[in-house]
Amino acid sequence: MNTSYITGSTEAAGALIPIVSSEIRFRDFLGAVMVRWGFNRDKYRVKPGIYAIGTPGSDSDVFVTANYKLTFDNLRKNLSDTNGWILVLDTKGVNVWCAAGKGTFSTRELVAKINSVSLDKIVDHKRLIVPQLGATGIAAHKVREETGFNVHYGPVRASDIEEFIKNGYHAESSMRKVKFGFMDRIKLVPNDFLYGKYYLLGAMIVLFLLSGLSRNGISFKNFSAVGGPSIFNVFLAYFAGIVFTPVFLPYIPGRYFSLKGFFSGIIVFIALFLTGLSNENIISTLSWFFITGAVSSFTAMNFTGSSTYTSLSGVKKEMKIFVPLQISFTATGIILQVIGKLI
Amino acid sequence: MRDLVYLPDVVTLSLSEDKCTGCGMCVKVCPHEVFELSHRKAVIARRDFCMECGACALNCPYQAISVNTGVGCAAGIINGILKGTEPTCDCSGSGSKCC
């Protein structure tokens, strides 16, 4: 693991504490791009414990964070004008919000780390700055009961931290709010695209196999003639669900992700129809309406977990309505494929 | 840009006015500005923006808030069904999804 962000060490409370740089190097940037595409994701971690940034003293602030390196890099980058301590919890390489939801960024882990690094000997105040999204896993009043440290919930985005401190540890409402802007969505697309790869592969195989059907049984000529376009159609429907839908999320009608995905799938269908790709016969064309709609709807539904505003109750409701529809659309599409080949 | 809002009238969030002391912790921790303080009490001002993350309930020192928390994630729900557990994001193992 690349630890080039450590530039030295300082002594506090009788221990040597590593000093980290606030500079993001090319290696960090490259690592971030790689991890977004799913490479090395499980090992993209920082060793939990305490770090120094700048030249902190016993009155400097303590920033609590997760041990996902992307999160850690984002924090230190935004502390370039600050002298402080960074307390890294062991979240198994997961970001603050997700780890808080899973229970690794927790009251228990925070209390354990405060004790194991002897934080009360490193600083002589009782202020902890915890990112607001960590509140899903940490109960501020329990941390105070157990350690005497006061949790101050900082801003959602690390880029607001220095402003937050200047404001006297006050996060304005705009700093407390989670957004889900264009860039936020774009960054998630690669990983989500890869997440459904087995679904995609499975759907491609099924449609490829169906393409070989003919009135006279299995036709190898059909595989070469129709197999390619079939695979391409499925790929486009998947793309509509997991790339087009997230990118244009606010502009596609409907609140249900499945419905948004269905609309994107229909756009793909219309595009295919106009370019003549699915025009073997009317039944086959119709079958692609159902298949692209179902594939795109299902894939877009899986983006609910990446969004920042869906609730469990909501997604359960969505699935109750749309999963049966997706299944019946898929079944109808496949049956029509078969009929289209046999007539 | 306007805020994205998911489905109306689905969330399980509830607030007990009797237990609330108006300390404002829920206002501070909520990522979607669901709560407001009014006459020294918290009120649910934007219910449909709630994503059931549970930060408010966990940080309320007076147990005035209850919400059925979990991940709003279809893949997580499917995972839960396949494994026979509660909905869970599968963040372990390579190539898997995490929110």
Boltz contact constraints between the chains, C-beta under 6 A:
constraints:
  - contact:
      token1: [A, 38]
      token2: [B, 95]
      max_distance: 6.0
  - contact:
      token1: [A, 42]
      token2: [B, 94]
      max_distance: 6.0
  - contact:
      token1: [A, 94]
      token2: [B, 91]
      max_distance: 6.0
  - contact:
      token1: [A, 98]
      token2: [B, 98]
      max_distance: 6.0
  - contact:
      token1: [A, 98]
      token2: [B, 99]
      max_distance: 6.0
  - contact:
      token1: [A, 135]
      token2: [B, 29]
      max_distance: 6.0
  - contact:
      token1: [A, 135]
      token2: [B, 55]
      max_distance: 6.0
  - contact:
      token1: [A, 135]
      token2: [B, 59]
      max_distance: 6.0
  - contact:
      token1: [A, 136]
      token2: [B, 53]
      max_distance: 6.0
  - contact:
      token1: [A, 136]
      token2: [B, 54]
      max_distance: 6.0
  - contact:
      token1: [A, 136]
      token2: [B, 55]
      max_distance: 6.0
  - contact:
      token1: [A, 139]
      token2: [B, 58]
      max_distance: 6.0
  - contact:
      token1: [A, 139]
      token2: [B, 59]
      max_distance: 6.0
  - contact:
      token1: [A, 140]
      token2: [B, 59]
      max_distance: 6.0
  - contact:
      token1: [A, 141]
      token2: [B, 61]
      max_distance: 6.0
  - contact:
      token1: [A, 153]
      token2: [B, 28]
      max_distance: 6.0
  - contact:
      token1: [A, 153]
      token2: [B, 29]
      max_distance: 6.0
  - contact:
      token1: [A, 177]
      token2: [B, 33]
      max_distance: 6.0
  - contact:
      token1: [A, 178]
      token2: [B, 31]
      max_distance: 6.0
  - contact:
      token1: [A, 180]
      token2: [B, 4]
      max_distance: 6.0
  - contact:
      token1: [A, 195]
      token2: [B, 97]
      max_distance: 6.0
  - contact:
      token1: [A, 255]
      token2: [B, 7]
      max_distance: 6.0
  - contact:
      token1: [A, 301]
      token2: [B, 74]
      max_distance: 6.0
  - contact:
      token1: [A, 302]
      token2: [B, 74]
      max_distance: 6.0
  - contact:
      token1: [A, 302]
      token2: [B, 75]
      max_distance: 6.0
  - contact:
      token1: [A, 304]
      token2: [B, 72]
      max_distance: 6.0
  - contact:
      token1: [A, 304]
      token2: [B, 73]
      max_distance: 6.0
  - contact:
      token1: [A, 304]
      token2: [B, 74]
      max_distance: 6.0
  - contact:
      token1: [A, 305]
      token2: [B, 73]
      max_distance: 6.0
  - contact:
      token1: [A, 305]
      token2: [B, 75]
      max_distance: 6.0
  - contact:
      token1: [A, 305]
      token2: [B, 76]
      max_distance: 6.0
  - contact:
      token1: [A, 305]
      token2: [B, 99]
      max_distance: 6.0
  - contact:
      token1: [A, 309]
      token2: [B, 4]
      max_distance: 6.0
  - contact:
      token1: [A, 309]
      token2: [B, 6]
      max_distance: 6.0
  - contact:
      token1: [A, 309]
      token2: [B, 51]
      max_distance: 6.0
  - contact:
      token1: [A, 310]
      token2: [B, 6]
      max_distance: 6.0
  - contact:
      token1: [A, 310]
      token2: [B, 72]
      max_distance: 6.0
  - contact:
      token1: [A, 311]
      token2: [B, 11]
      max_distance: 6.0
  - contact:
      token1: [A, 311]
      token2: [B, 51]
      max_distance: 6.0
  - contact:
      token1: [A, 311]
      token2: [B, 52]
      max_distance: 6.0
  - contact:
      token1: [A, 311]
      token2: [B, 72]
      max_distance: 6.0
  - contact:
      token1: [A, 312]
      token2: [B, 52]
      max_distance: 6.0
  - contact:
      token1: [A, 312]
      token2: [B, 70]
      max_distance: 6.0
  - contact:
      token1: [A, 312]
      token2: [B, 72]
      max_distance: 6.0
  - contact:
      token1: [A, 313]
      token2: [B, 10]
      max_distance: 6.0
  - contact:
      token1: [A, 313]
      token2: [B, 11]
      max_distance: 6.0
  - contact:
      token1: [A, 313]
      token2: [B, 12]
      max_distance: 6.0
  - contact:
      token1: [A, 314]
      token2: [B, 6]
      max_distance: 6.0
  - contact:
      token1: [A, 314]
      token2: [B, 7]
      max_distance: 6.0
  - contact:
      token1: [A, 314]
      token2: [B, 10]
      max_distance: 6.0
  - contact:
      token1: [A, 315]
      token2: [B, 72]
      max_distance: 6.0
  - contact:
      token1: [A, 315]
      token2: [B, 74]
      max_distance: 6.0
  - contact:
      token1: [A, 317]
      token2: [B, 10]
      max_distance: 6.0
  - contact:
      token1: [A, 319]
      token2: [B, 74]
      max_distance: 6.0
